[in-house]
Amino acid sequence: MEEHDVVIVGAGIAGLATAIALKRVGVKALVLEKSEGLRATGAAIGLHQNAWLALEALGVAHKLTATTYPPLRMGNVTNIDTGATQQIAFPQPDKHGHESRPIHRKALLEALAEELPVDTIRFSSKLESIVGLQAEEGSSYAIIHMENGVSIKAKALIGCDGVHSMVARWLGLTMPVDSGRWAVRGLAIFPEGHGLDVDFQQFVTIGKRAAFAALNDKEVYWFIAGKSPKGEDIPHDPEMIKKEVVSNFAKNFPTSYLRVVQHSDLSTVTWAPLLFRFPWDVILGNLSKGNITVAGDAMHPMTPDLGQGGCSALEDAVVLGRHIGNLIIKNKKLVAGDQVAEALERYVKERKWRVAKLIVVAYLAGWVQQDGSGWFMKFLRDSIFYRYFSSLMSNDKQYDCGKLPCVSSSNNELDNDPRKIY
């Protein structure tokens, strides 16, 4: 049986960021990823001010802001049915100079992975079962079995394994539910330049919402979201998905949008239902049990209407790292058992109300923009939502999850460990 201090299931945004946070406080984690390499499903991701603050705490922000990802400052929202266009403004730079920026999801994952020792991530490693907690010499450990027959014992197990998390199921959390909507996403490539003169363009009509945003002068991220059950009939072949968007779902949309879709890199085109966890299940559910917990989509799957799924996962990593770091400072080492469990409970207590609110607001934002043809919904969407929503969400997008504690090497049990991280 292998023994590790912390095992993280999943090498997505939450898993990699959590491994970095633990590294910063002197704990080496093993990250288990079932895929053969880093997964970049979704093509791009919007990072708001709260995400940049978390990335700064992790020591990674400079690697991404140094690249060419212009900020989102202004955009247009066009009603397909009436032709009316409203201008929307993204939050102004915060006191740290951070702004909302769309970036390549792969670039984010690679920037995170580069911060970890080469043996941190173990690819093609699929979790088979969680035995649970095992008491040993007054301490408790998490025991897991892998499909390849390997068994692993850890002082803490953190599930960052997405919306269908096996760790979340073991904790007893309810399964995510279907929001009744689906989304297609892709990345368009213009070798000679796209020539777009707006940061962000969105189109809305009854039951559908689509948008595109330029990542740079040659690449444009796009999506379209619709109401089920129509999306259930979309084939999963990227070429067929693109054809379905152009000839059916977006056939009445402006040529500027269709042009973007037509230039898609097929390897980036995906279709998926939009799932979320009921907020009361987050608030009242078991987000941790002993020395086992969850982070990212495994804890709080939400619809993408706020662009906060990945941002809040980065926050999770910093908060979890802070509580583990404080535990190490207190005990001069990472101890197994009740104190780890208490640190995870403090992490859960700090996070659950924050992410439950994001789930609610994200769901409502999608509902207002995409649902209903009655006069009230039209009034709410066209006269109130786009005019005031950005300012209402400004505080949430500028949320500061805090810093990681400074754990000196003299307080670290890894001083004499050959696996020590410098």
Long-range contacts (C-beta under 8 A, 24 or more apart in sequence): 1-143, 1-151, 1-152, 1-153, 2-150, 2-151, 2-152, 2-153, 3-152, 3-153, 3-154, 4-28, 4-29, 4-30, 4-152, 4-153, 4-154, 4-155, 5-29, 5-154, 5-155, 5-156, 5-334, 6-30, 6-154, 6-155, 6-156, 6-157, 6-158, 6-324, 6-334, 7-32, 7-142, 7-144, 7-152, 7-154, 7-156, 7-157, 7-158, 8-32, 8-158, 8-160, 9-127, 9-144, 9-157, 9-158, 9-159, 9-160, 9-161, 9-165, 9-166, 9-167, 10-159, 10-160, 10-161, 10-162, 10-165, 10-296, 10-298, 11-35, 11-38, 11-39, 11-109, 11-113, 11-121, 11-123, 11-160, 12-39, 12-109, 12-160, 12-162, 12-296, 12-297, 12-313, 13-45, 13-108, 13-109, 13-112, 13-296, 13-310, 13-313, 13-314, 14-160, 14-295, 14-296, 14-297, 14-298, 14-313, 14-314, 14-316, 14-317, 15-158, 15-160, 15-161, 15-295, 15-296, 16-109, 16-112, 16-113, 16-116, 16-121, 17-54, 17-58, 17-112, 17-313, 17-314, 17-316, 17-317, 17-318, 18-158, 18-160, 18-295, 18-316, 18-317, 18-320, 18-321, 19-116, 19-120, 19-121, 20-58, 20-59, 20-60, 20-112, 20-115, 20-116, 20-317, 20-321, 21-57, 21-58, 21-317, 21-318, 21-320, 21-321, 21-322, 21-324, 21-404, 22-320, 22-321, 22-324, 23-115, 23-116, 23-117, 23-421, 24-58, 24-59, 24-321, 24-325, 24-404, 24-407, 25-321, 25-322, 25-324, 25-325, 25-328, 25-404, 25-405, 25-407, 26-325, 26-328, 26-407, 26-409, 26-411, 26-412, 26-414, 26-421, 27-324, 27-328, 27-334, 27-414, 28-117, 28-120, 28-414, 28-419, 28-420, 28-421, 29-120, 29-158, 30-120, 30-122, 30-152, 30-154, 31-116, 31-120, 31-121, 31-122, 32-122, 32-125, 32-126, 32-127, 32-146, 33-121, 33-122, 33-123, 33-124, 33-125, 34-124, 34-125, 34-126, 34-127, 35-123, 35-124, 36-123, 36-124, 37-123, 38-106, 38-109, 38-110, 38-113, 39-109, 40-104, 40-105, 40-106, 40-109, 41-105, 41-270, 42-105, 42-185, 42-270, 43-104, 43-105, 43-185, 43-186, 43-187, 43-221, 43-268, 43-270, 44-102, 44-103, 44-104, 44-105, 44-185, 44-187, 44-213, 44-215, 44-221, 45-102, 45-103, 45-104, 45-105, 45-108, 45-307, 45-310, 46-72, 46-100, 46-101, 46-102, 46-213, 46-307, 46-311, 47-100, 47-101, 47-102, 47-103, 47-108, 47-310, 47-311, 48-91, 48-100, 48-307, 48-308, 48-311, 48-397, 48-398, 49-91, 49-94, 49-96, 49-98, 49-99, 49-100, 49-397, 49-398, 50-308, 50-311, 50-312, 50-314, 50-315, 50-396, 50-397, 50-398, 50-399, 50-400, 50-401, 51-310, 51-311, 51-314, 51-315, 52-96, 52-98, 53-96, 53-98, 53-399, 53-400, 53-401, 54-311, 54-314, 54-315, 54-317, 54-318, 54-401, 55-314, 56-96, 57-318, 57-401, 57-402, 57-403, 57-404, 58-112, 58-115, 58-314, 58-317, 58-318, 58-404, 59-115, 60-111, 60-112, 60-115, 63-111, 63-114, 64-103, 64-107, 64-108, 64-111, 65-101, 67-103, 67-107, 68-216, 69-101, 69-102, 69-103, 69-215, 69-216, 70-101, 70-199, 70-214, 70-216, 71-99, 71-100, 71-101, 71-199, 72-99, 72-100, 72-101, 72-102, 72-199, 72-200, 72-213, 73-99, 73-199, 74-198, 74-199, 74-200, 75-198, 75-199, 75-200, 75-201, 75-202, 75-213, 76-198, 76-200, 76-201, 76-202, 77-202, 77-203, 77-204, 77-386, 78-201, 78-202, 78-203, 78-204, 78-254, 79-204, 79-205, 79-382, 80-203, 80-204, 80-205, 80-252, 80-253, 81-205, 81-206, 84-382, 86-382, 86-386, 86-387, 88-200, 88-386, 88-390, 89-390, 90-199, 90-200, 90-390, 91-390, 91-393, 91-394, 91-397, 91-398, 94-398, 100-307, 100-397, 102-213, 102-214, 102-215, 102-221, 103-215, 104-187, 104-215, 104-219, 105-310, 108-310, 117-421, 127-161, 127-166, 127-167, 130-157, 130-166, 130-167, 130-170, 130-292, 132-170, 133-289, 133-290, 133-291, 133-292, 138-337, 139-335, 139-336, 139-337, 140-290, 140-291, 140-336, 140-337, 140-338, 140-341, 141-291, 141-336, 142-290, 142-291, 142-292, 154-291, 155-291, 155-334, 155-335, 155-336, 155-340, 156-291, 156-292, 156-293, 156-324, 156-340, 156-344, 157-291, 157-292, 157-293, 158-292, 158-293, 158-294, 158-295, 158-320, 159-292, 159-293, 159-294, 159-295, 159-298, 160-294, 160-295, 160-296, 160-298, 160-313, 161-298, 162-296, 162-297, 162-298, 162-301, 163-275, 163-297, 163-298, 163-301, 165-294, 165-297, 165-298, 167-292, 167-294, 167-298, 168-294, 168-298, 168-299, 170-292, 171-285, 171-286, 171-287, 171-288, 171-289, 171-292, 171-293, 171-294, 172-285, 172-286, 172-289, 173-277, 173-281, 173-285, 173-286, 173-287, 173-294, 174-277, 174-278, 174-281, 174-285, 176-275, 176-276, 176-277, 176-301, 177-275, 177-276, 177-277, 177-278, 178-228, 178-273, 178-274, 178-275, 179-273, 179-274, 179-275, 179-276, 179-303, 179-363, 179-366, 180-227, 180-228, 181-225, 181-226, 181-227, 181-228, 181-231, 181-273, 181-274, 181-303, 181-366, 181-370, 182-225, 182-226, 182-227, 182-228, 182-231, 182-232, 182-234, 182-271, 182-272, 182-273, 182-274, 183-223, 183-224, 183-225, 183-226, 183-271, 183-272, 183-274, 183-304, 184-223, 184-224, 184-225, 184-234, 184-241, 184-245, 184-249, 184-269, 184-270, 184-271, 185-221, 185-222, 185-223, 185-268, 185-269, 185-270, 186-221, 186-222, 186-223, 186-242, 186-261, 186-264, 186-265, 186-268, 186-269, 186-270, 187-215, 187-219, 187-220, 187-221, 187-222, 187-264, 187-265, 187-268, 188-212, 188-219, 188-220, 188-221, 188-222, 188-260, 188-261, 188-262, 188-263, 188-264, 188-265, 189-218, 189-219, 189-263, 189-264, 189-265, 190-218, 190-219, 190-220, 190-263, 191-218, 192-218, 193-217, 193-218, 194-218, 194-219, 194-220, 194-260, 194-263, 196-220, 196-256, 201-256, 201-257, 203-253, 203-254, 203-257, 204-369, 204-370, 204-381, 205-252, 206-372, 206-373, 207-370, 207-371, 208-249, 208-250, 208-370, 209-366, 209-369, 209-370, 210-250, 210-253, 210-257, 212-257, 212-260, 220-260, 220-263, 222-257, 222-260, 222-261, 222-264, 224-249, 224-250, 225-274, 225-366, 225-370, 226-370, 227-370, 227-371, 228-273, 231-271, 231-273, 232-273, 234-271, 236-271, 238-264, 238-266, 238-267, 238-269, 238-270, 239-266, 241-269, 241-270, 241-271, 242-266, 242-269, 274-303, 274-304, 274-366, 275-301, 275-303, 276-301, 276-302, 276-303, 276-359, 276-362, 276-363, 277-301, 277-302, 277-359, 278-359, 279-356, 279-357, 279-359, 279-360, 280-356, 282-352, 282-355, 282-356, 282-359, 283-352, 283-353, 283-356, 287-348, 287-351, 287-352, 288-341, 288-344, 288-345, 288-347, 288-348, 290-341, 291-336, 291-337, 291-340, 291-341, 291-344, 292-344, 293-320, 293-344, 293-347, 293-348, 295-320, 299-351, 299-355, 300-355, 300-356, 300-358, 300-359, 302-355, 302-358, 302-359, 302-362, 302-363, 303-362, 303-363, 303-365, 303-366, 304-362, 305-362, 305-363, 305-365, 305-366, 305-369, 306-358, 306-361, 306-362, 306-365, 306-393, 306-396, 308-358, 308-362, 308-396, 308-397, 311-397, 312-354, 312-355, 312-358, 314-401, 315-351, 315-354, 315-399, 315-401, 316-351, 316-355, 318-401, 318-402, 318-403, 318-404, 319-347, 319-350, 319-351, 319-401, 319-402, 320-344, 320-347, 321-404, 322-402, 322-403, 322-404, 322-405, 323-347, 323-350, 325-404, 325-405, 325-407, 326-405, 328-407, 328-411, 328-412, 328-413, 329-405, 329-407, 329-411, 332-411, 332-412, 332-413, 333-411, 333-412, 333-413, 334-413, 354-399, 357-396, 358-396, 361-393, 361-396, 365-389
